[in-house]
Amino acid sequence: MRSIDIRSLIDLYLDDELPVELASEFMQAMHEDDDLAQEVAARRKMRDLIHAAYDEDDMTEEQYVRVAQAVRQRALELGYSWRRWQGPQMELPLNQDQPTLLSG
Amino acid sequence: MLAAGDGSALDELYALYAPRIYRYTYRMLNNAADAEDATQETFYRVMRKSRDLRADAAFRTWIFRIARNLCIDRIRQQPLVDLPMDATIGAPEEQTALHITVRQALNELPQEYREPLILCDIEEITANEAAEILNLSVPALKSRLYRGRKALKERLGQAVEEIRREKHRHPKSD
């Protein structure tokens, strides 16, 4: 741990990619090194800032319905059948709890 | 589950992925109308190319790759424009400036840094999946991601300071 630049591990720590023992050592190092703790806090803050800046990109309900209708229409035109590619091994990541607007 | 009916399977795939694909394409293209078109076209291609999906391939990776290719084509035809001014309507002034600054800083990064940042840090897709979507090895993806973060931090550090200085020069604008 001490033989490498501990700052090179900050991204791995924030990405939750450090092995447990190393993460634990890293946290200990943060307690002992204020500069390191500040650097970690600054990088975490930057990530939060990026998230906040991109928070407002959600599809509106109007867009959702409009695109859904176009997709359904195209599926009808193509005579598209999902069964065509429904091999026995194929598992689509469907979630039955999701609401649908295409139905009906 | 698909045997329950084609329409219902399509509904469910759409419900699960359309909002994510839209957000991703919006972040890539910075334009709501383009993102809507790209989302629609992504689903058209899913229908047309569904035979290409290998049984062992992850659907999410596949659909993001389709969306990504559409975005890249679009960016090649028409480079990114400045952010729309309605991007952050309703936010307090300084926050708005900060958000636009962040997005502009990300837009200005080279594409090789921008894409890993959008996928990993904004879409929160794993490095393995992002590498597959971008057709990179995982180490190459991580290298670009870390360099991108560093470049963004440098750009943002200067920009945030400028906003703060501006605020102090014009405190009444709050």
Interface residues (C-beta under 8 A of the other chain):
Chain A: D11 D15 E17 R43 M46 R47 L49 I50 H51 A52 A53 Y54 E56 D57 D58 M59 Q63 Y64 R66 V67 A68 A70 V71 R72 R74 A75 L78 Y80 S81 W82 R83 R84 W85 Q86 G87 Q89 M90 L92 P93 L94 N95 Q96 Q98 P99 T100 L101 L102 S103
Chain B: M1 L2 A3 D6 G7 S8 A9 L10 D11 E12 L13 Y14 A15 L16 A18 P19 Y22 R23 Y26 R27 A32 A35 E36 T39 Q40 F43 Y44 M47 R48 S50 R51 L53 A55 A58 F59 R60 A87 T88 Q95 L98 H99 I100 V102 R103 L106 L117 D121 I122 A127 L145 Y146 R149 L152 K153 L156
